[in-house]
Structure formats: C-alpha cells, structure tokens
Amino acid sequence: MQIIFESRDVSGTDMRDMSVERVRLRLRRLAAMVPRAKVRFSDVNGPRGGVDKRCLVELKTESAGTVVIASLARDWRTALDRSLARAAQVLTRNLQRSQKPLRRRTAKLAF
C-alpha cells in the first residue's frame, strides 16, 4: 500500500511517521483492497486553537472507487484515529455487501 502524507502545518508534518504507521496498522487487513491512501492534515482555525485540527483520509480502491473521510478534533492523533476508524468501517461494509450471501432462500415445499 502506498501512503501519501500532506500537511502545510509545521506541527502536522512532525506527525508524518506516526501517521503512516497508524494507517498501516489500521488498514492492514484491508490492504489488498486499498492500493493507495492519502492522509492530509490541515489546521482550520489557525493559531487560535480549539477543535480545529482536520484530518482527511482518501482511499483509492478498485471495488469501491474513492472513499474520502474527514474528521475534526483538538489534536492530530484523535482526528487521524477517527478518520481511520470510519474509513475501515466503510470499506468493511462495502466488502460485505459485494460478497454473495452464504445461505440461499429455501423454496417452499408443496405437500
């Protein structure tokens, strides 16, 4: 899986290595579905503080197309964890929908 990290904020770029490892850890079971992932950090509010750290996770998949999840939090790690949890949930649900059901409907027997 190729992971691309982008951040214009200085404190966001300090989180690069941790972010790449978190993406690999969280999506390790779904790595066959996701050939490319992009993580983008941005500070919405600037230096004023508050709930303004935005993490956008964009996953390119062959079966589901492009999945984009964004979240806001007080710090980068929380925003990243929320985005990755939601992205894994969406991909898992999409995978389950695409698989055939295990049981067939049984035909009513006429007696």
PyRosetta script that sets phi, psi and omega in degrees:
from pyrosetta import init, pose_from_sequence

init()
pose = pose_from_sequence("MQIIFESRDVSGTDMRDMSVERVRLRLRRLAAMVPRAKVRFSDVNGPRGGVDKRCLVELKTESAGTVVIASLARDWRTALDRSLARAAQVLTRNLQRSQKPLRRRTAKLAF")
pose.set_psi(1, 129.5)
pose.set_omega(1, 176.9)
pose.set_phi(2, -90.7)
pose.set_psi(2, 128.3)
pose.set_omega(2, -179.1)
pose.set_phi(3, -118.2)
pose.set_psi(3, 123.7)
pose.set_omega(3, 179.6)
pose.set_phi(4, -109.4)
pose.set_psi(4, 130.7)
pose.set_omega(4, -178.7)
pose.set_phi(5, -116.9)
pose.set_psi(5, 133.0)
pose.set_omega(5, 177.8)
pose.set_phi(6, -134.4)
pose.set_psi(6, 136.6)
pose.set_omega(6, 173.8)
pose.set_phi(7, -161.4)
pose.set_psi(7, 134.5)
pose.set_omega(7, 176.2)
pose.set_phi(8, -94.0)
pose.set_psi(8, -16.5)
pose.set_omega(8, -179.2)
pose.set_phi(9, -83.2)
pose.set_psi(9, 137.7)
pose.set_omega(9, -177.8)
pose.set_phi(10, -64.0)
pose.set_psi(10, -43.8)
pose.set_omega(10, 180.0)
pose.set_phi(11, -69.7)
pose.set_psi(11, -24.8)
pose.set_omega(11, 176.4)
pose.set_phi(12, -71.7)
pose.set_psi(12, -36.8)
pose.set_omega(12, 179.3)
pose.set_phi(13, -70.7)
pose.set_psi(13, -23.0)
pose.set_omega(13, 175.4)
pose.set_phi(14, -66.4)
pose.set_psi(14, -20.8)
pose.set_omega(14, -177.8)
pose.set_phi(15, -90.4)
pose.set_psi(15, 6.0)
pose.set_omega(15, -173.0)
pose.set_phi(16, -57.0)
pose.set_psi(16, -55.5)
pose.set_omega(16, -176.2)
pose.set_phi(17, -62.1)
pose.set_psi(17, -43.3)
pose.set_omega(17, 178.9)
pose.set_phi(18, -63.4)
pose.set_psi(18, -39.2)
pose.set_omega(18, -178.8)
pose.set_phi(19, -65.7)
pose.set_psi(19, -43.1)
pose.set_omega(19, -179.8)
pose.set_phi(20, -63.5)
pose.set_psi(20, -42.3)
pose.set_omega(20, 178.4)
pose.set_phi(21, -66.4)
pose.set_psi(21, -38.6)
pose.set_omega(21, 178.9)
pose.set_phi(22, -65.0)
pose.set_psi(22, -39.4)
pose.set_omega(22, 178.3)
pose.set_phi(23, -64.3)
pose.set_psi(23, -46.3)
pose.set_omega(23, 179.0)
pose.set_phi(24, -61.9)
pose.set_psi(24, -41.7)
pose.set_omega(24, -178.8)
pose.set_phi(25, -67.1)
pose.set_psi(25, -45.4)
pose.set_omega(25, -175.1)
pose.set_phi(26, -71.7)
pose.set_psi(26, -35.3)
pose.set_omega(26, -175.6)
pose.set_phi(27, -104.9)
pose.set_psi(27, 20.0)
pose.set_omega(27, -174.7)
pose.set_phi(28, -63.7)
pose.set_psi(28, -35.6)
pose.set_omega(28, 179.6)
pose.set_phi(29, -78.0)
pose.set_psi(29, -20.5)
pose.set_omega(29, -178.9)
pose.set_phi(30, -104.5)
pose.set_psi(30, 12.8)
pose.set_omega(30, -175.2)
pose.set_phi(31, -61.7)
pose.set_psi(31, -29.9)
pose.set_omega(31, 178.7)
pose.set_phi(32, -67.7)
pose.set_psi(32, -28.4)
pose.set_omega(32, 179.6)
pose.set_phi(33, -81.8)
pose.set_psi(33, -25.4)
pose.set_omega(33, -171.4)
pose.set_phi(34, -116.1)
pose.set_psi(34, 96.3)
pose.set_omega(34, 178.1)
pose.set_phi(35, -75.8)
pose.set_psi(35, -25.2)
pose.set_omega(35, -177.4)
pose.set_phi(36, -141.7)
pose.set_psi(36, 133.6)
pose.set_omega(36, 177.0)
pose.set_phi(37, -128.7)
pose.set_psi(37, 141.4)
pose.set_omega(37, 178.0)
pose.set_phi(38, -125.3)
pose.set_psi(38, 129.9)
pose.set_omega(38, 177.7)
pose.set_phi(39, -116.3)
pose.set_psi(39, 127.4)
pose.set_omega(39, -178.3)
pose.set_phi(40, -128.2)
pose.set_psi(40, 122.3)
pose.set_omega(40, 176.6)
pose.set_phi(41, -101.9)
pose.set_psi(41, 139.8)
pose.set_omega(41, 173.4)
pose.set_phi(42, -147.6)
pose.set_psi(42, 148.6)
pose.set_omega(42, 178.5)
pose.set_phi(43, -102.6)
pose.set_psi(43, 106.3)
pose.set_omega(43, -172.3)
pose.set_phi(44, -68.6)
pose.set_psi(44, -42.4)
pose.set_omega(44, -171.4)
pose.set_phi(45, -94.6)
pose.set_psi(45, -5.2)
pose.set_omega(45, -177.3)
pose.set_phi(46, 75.9)
pose.set_psi(46, -151.3)
pose.set_omega(46, -175.8)
pose.set_phi(47, -77.5)
pose.set_psi(47, 2.9)
pose.set_omega(47, -176.9)
pose.set_phi(48, -72.0)
pose.set_psi(48, -20.8)
pose.set_omega(48, 178.0)
pose.set_phi(49, 89.4)
pose.set_psi(49, -171.1)
pose.set_omega(49, -179.1)
pose.set_phi(50, 94.6)
pose.set_psi(50, -168.8)
pose.set_omega(50, 179.7)
pose.set_phi(51, -81.4)
pose.set_psi(51, 87.8)
pose.set_omega(51, -172.6)
pose.set_phi(52, -141.3)
pose.set_psi(52, 6.8)
pose.set_omega(52, 177.5)
pose.set_phi(53, -86.4)
pose.set_psi(53, 120.0)
pose.set_omega(53, -176.5)
pose.set_phi(54, -111.1)
pose.set_psi(54, 131.5)
pose.set_omega(54, 176.3)
pose.set_phi(55, -120.0)
pose.set_psi(55, 125.1)
pose.set_omega(55, 178.2)
pose.set_phi(56, -115.7)
pose.set_psi(56, 123.7)
pose.set_omega(56, 178.9)
pose.set_phi(57, -113.2)
pose.set_psi(57, 123.6)
pose.set_omega(57, -179.8)
pose.set_phi(58, -119.3)
pose.set_psi(58, 120.1)
pose.set_omega(58, -177.8)
pose.set_phi(59, -114.8)
pose.set_psi(59, 125.4)
pose.set_omega(59, 176.2)
pose.set_phi(60, -95.2)
pose.set_psi(60, 121.0)
pose.set_omega(60, 178.6)
pose.set_phi(61, -127.6)
pose.set_psi(61, 156.6)
pose.set_omega(61, 178.0)
pose.set_phi(62, -80.9)
pose.set_psi(62, -37.8)
pose.set_omega(62, -175.5)
pose.set_phi(63, -84.4)
pose.set_psi(63, -38.2)
pose.set_omega(63, -175.0)
pose.set_phi(64, -102.9)
pose.set_psi(64, -0.9)
pose.set_omega(64, -176.7)
pose.set_phi(65, 79.3)
pose.set_psi(65, -139.8)
pose.set_omega(65, 178.2)
pose.set_phi(66, -102.6)
pose.set_psi(66, 128.8)
pose.set_omega(66, 178.2)
pose.set_phi(67, -111.4)
pose.set_psi(67, 123.0)
pose.set_omega(67, -178.8)
pose.set_phi(68, -121.1)
pose.set_psi(68, 124.6)
pose.set_omega(68, 180.0)
pose.set_phi(69, -128.1)
pose.set_psi(69, 133.3)
pose.set_omega(69, 177.7)
pose.set_phi(70, -127.6)
pose.set_psi(70, 148.8)
pose.set_omega(70, 176.6)
pose.set_phi(71, -148.1)
pose.set_psi(71, 153.6)
pose.set_omega(71, 177.4)
pose.set_phi(72, -115.0)
pose.set_psi(72, 143.2)
pose.set_omega(72, 177.0)
pose.set_phi(73, -158.0)
pose.set_psi(73, 176.9)
pose.set_omega(73, 178.4)
pose.set_phi(74, -73.8)
pose.set_psi(74, -31.1)
pose.set_omega(74, -178.4)
pose.set_phi(75, -133.1)
pose.set_psi(75, 163.8)
pose.set_omega(75, -174.7)
pose.set_phi(76, -64.7)
pose.set_psi(76, -42.0)
pose.set_omega(76, -174.7)
pose.set_phi(77, -65.0)
pose.set_psi(77, -42.3)
pose.set_omega(77, 178.5)
pose.set_phi(78, -63.8)
pose.set_psi(78, -42.8)
pose.set_omega(78, 178.9)
pose.set_phi(79, -62.8)
pose.set_psi(79, -41.4)
pose.set_omega(79, 178.7)
pose.set_phi(80, -65.1)
pose.set_psi(80, -46.6)
pose.set_omega(80, -179.2)
pose.set_phi(81, -62.1)
pose.set_psi(81, -40.1)
pose.set_omega(81, 178.2)
pose.set_phi(82, -65.5)
pose.set_psi(82, -42.9)
pose.set_omega(82, 179.8)
pose.set_phi(83, -65.0)
pose.set_psi(83, -42.8)
pose.set_omega(83, -179.3)
pose.set_phi(84, -68.2)
pose.set_psi(84, -38.0)
pose.set_omega(84, 178.2)
pose.set_phi(85, -63.2)
pose.set_psi(85, -44.2)
pose.set_omega(85, 179.7)
pose.set_phi(86, -67.4)
pose.set_psi(86, -40.7)
pose.set_omega(86, 179.4)
pose.set_phi(87, -63.4)
pose.set_psi(87, -43.0)
pose.set_omega(87, 178.2)
pose.set_phi(88, -63.9)
pose.set_psi(88, -37.9)
pose.set_omega(88, 178.3)
pose.set_phi(89, -64.4)
pose.set_psi(89, -44.0)
pose.set_omega(89, -180.0)
pose.set_phi(90, -64.9)
pose.set_psi(90, -44.4)
pose.set_omega(90, 179.9)
pose.set_phi(91, -66.0)
pose.set_psi(91, -40.0)
pose.set_omega(91, 178.5)
pose.set_phi(92, -63.9)
pose.set_psi(92, -44.1)
pose.set_omega(92, 178.6)
pose.set_phi(93, -63.1)
pose.set_psi(93, -41.7)
pose.set_omega(93, 178.7)
pose.set_phi(94, -63.8)
pose.set_psi(94, -39.6)
pose.set_omega(94, 178.3)
pose.set_phi(95, -65.3)
pose.set_psi(95, -41.7)
pose.set_omega(95, 179.6)
pose.set_phi(96, -65.4)
pose.set_psi(96, -36.7)
pose.set_omega(96, 179.1)
pose.set_phi(97, -68.3)
pose.set_psi(97, -33.1)
pose.set_omega(97, -176.0)
pose.set_phi(98, -79.2)
pose.set_psi(98, -20.0)
pose.set_omega(98, 179.6)
pose.set_phi(99, -79.8)
pose.set_psi(99, 151.0)
pose.set_omega(99, 179.1)
pose.set_phi(100, -73.8)
pose.set_psi(100, 146.6)
pose.set_omega(100, 176.5)
pose.set_phi(101, -65.9)
pose.set_psi(101, 148.3)
pose.set_omega(101, -176.9)
pose.set_phi(102, -76.4)
pose.set_psi(102, -33.2)
pose.set_omega(102, -177.5)
pose.set_phi(103, -106.2)
pose.set_psi(103, 144.1)
pose.set_omega(103, 175.3)
pose.set_phi(104, -99.3)
pose.set_psi(104, 157.2)
pose.set_omega(104, 173.5)
pose.set_phi(105, -71.9)
pose.set_psi(105, 139.1)
pose.set_omega(105, 179.5)
pose.set_phi(106, -89.6)
pose.set_psi(106, 137.0)
pose.set_omega(106, 178.8)
pose.set_phi(107, -73.6)
pose.set_psi(107, 144.6)
pose.set_omega(107, 178.4)
pose.set_phi(108, -72.2)
pose.set_psi(108, 133.1)
pose.set_omega(108, 179.5)
pose.set_phi(109, -90.3)
pose.set_psi(109, 132.8)
pose.set_omega(109, 178.0)
pose.set_phi(110, -91.4)
pose.set_psi(110, 124.7)
pose.set_omega(110, 177.8)
pose.set_phi(111, -110.0)
pose.dump_pdb("model.pdb")
